[in-house]
């Protein structure tokens, strides 16, 4: 039988750990660069998105930086490094 409390506990865990935020950021990056950045390589420090990715992918991301930052404003991110 479906247990709602276990579902809510799991959903709360996702929200608390930032995994849901990282997943959304991952989708935005993929939308503009066609690169599926692993969530382990995405870090958020204050209002800066820090990506620990290959420089070639990072260059493709910086070409679309302004468009990506427009969508990331909802997450409180104002810069990408």
VMD Tcl script that draws the C-alpha trace (Angstrom):
set ca {
  {0.00 0.00 0.00}
  {1.13 3.56 -0.72}
  {2.53 5.28 2.35}
  {2.19 9.06 2.09}
  {4.54 9.78 5.00}
  {7.44 7.98 3.33}
  {6.76 9.88 0.11}
  {6.73 13.24 1.92}
  {9.89 12.37 3.84}
  {11.66 11.58 0.56}
  {10.37 14.78 -1.07}
  {11.48 16.84 1.92}
  {14.91 15.26 1.72}
  {15.20 16.30 -1.92}
  {14.28 19.87 -1.12}
  {16.56 20.10 1.88}
  {19.63 18.75 0.11}
  {19.28 20.99 -2.93}
  {19.02 18.03 -5.28}
  {15.81 19.35 -6.78}
  {17.47 22.72 -7.42}
  {20.46 20.99 -9.02}
  {18.16 18.93 -11.21}
  {16.45 22.07 -12.51}
  {19.82 23.74 -13.13}
  {20.95 20.60 -14.94}
  {17.90 20.84 -17.25}
  {18.56 24.52 -17.99}
  {22.20 23.80 -18.86}
  {21.15 20.95 -21.14}
  {18.56 23.18 -22.84}
  {21.18 25.73 -23.91}
  {24.34 23.65 -24.36}
  {23.03 20.16 -25.13}
  {25.41 18.88 -22.41}
  {24.05 16.76 -19.58}
  {26.11 18.01 -16.66}
  {26.24 15.46 -13.82}
  {24.67 16.80 -10.61}
  {27.83 15.92 -8.69}
  {29.68 18.60 -10.69}
  {27.15 21.33 -9.87}
  {27.81 23.41 -6.76}
  {26.03 26.52 -5.49}
  {28.04 28.91 -3.35}
  {26.00 31.90 -2.15}
  {24.67 33.42 -5.39}
  {27.24 31.80 -7.71}
  {26.87 28.60 -9.71}
  {30.18 26.74 -9.70}
  {30.58 24.03 -12.34}
  {33.46 21.57 -12.13}
  {33.26 20.53 -15.77}
  {35.54 20.12 -18.77}
  {36.74 23.52 -20.10}
  {35.31 22.78 -23.57}
  {31.82 22.38 -22.10}
  {32.33 25.41 -19.89}
  {33.20 27.51 -22.96}
  {29.97 26.42 -24.67}
  {28.11 27.38 -21.51}
  {29.74 30.82 -21.35}
  {28.62 31.52 -24.92}
  {25.03 31.31 -23.68}
  {25.77 32.72 -20.21}
  {23.33 35.64 -20.36}
  {20.41 33.45 -21.46}
  {21.20 30.83 -18.82}
  {21.50 33.46 -16.08}
  {18.08 34.85 -17.02}
  {16.54 31.47 -16.20}
  {18.70 30.98 -13.11}
  {17.49 34.24 -11.52}
  {14.58 32.25 -10.05}
  {17.12 30.25 -8.04}
  {18.93 33.34 -6.75}
  {21.97 32.75 -8.95}
  {23.63 35.82 -10.43}
  {26.95 34.43 -11.73}
  {28.47 31.30 -13.23}
  {32.04 30.11 -12.70}
}
mol new
graphics top color blue
foreach p $ca { graphics top sphere $p radius 0.5 }
foreach p [lrange $ca 0 end-1] q [lrange $ca 1 end] { graphics top cylinder $p $q radius 0.2 }
display resetview
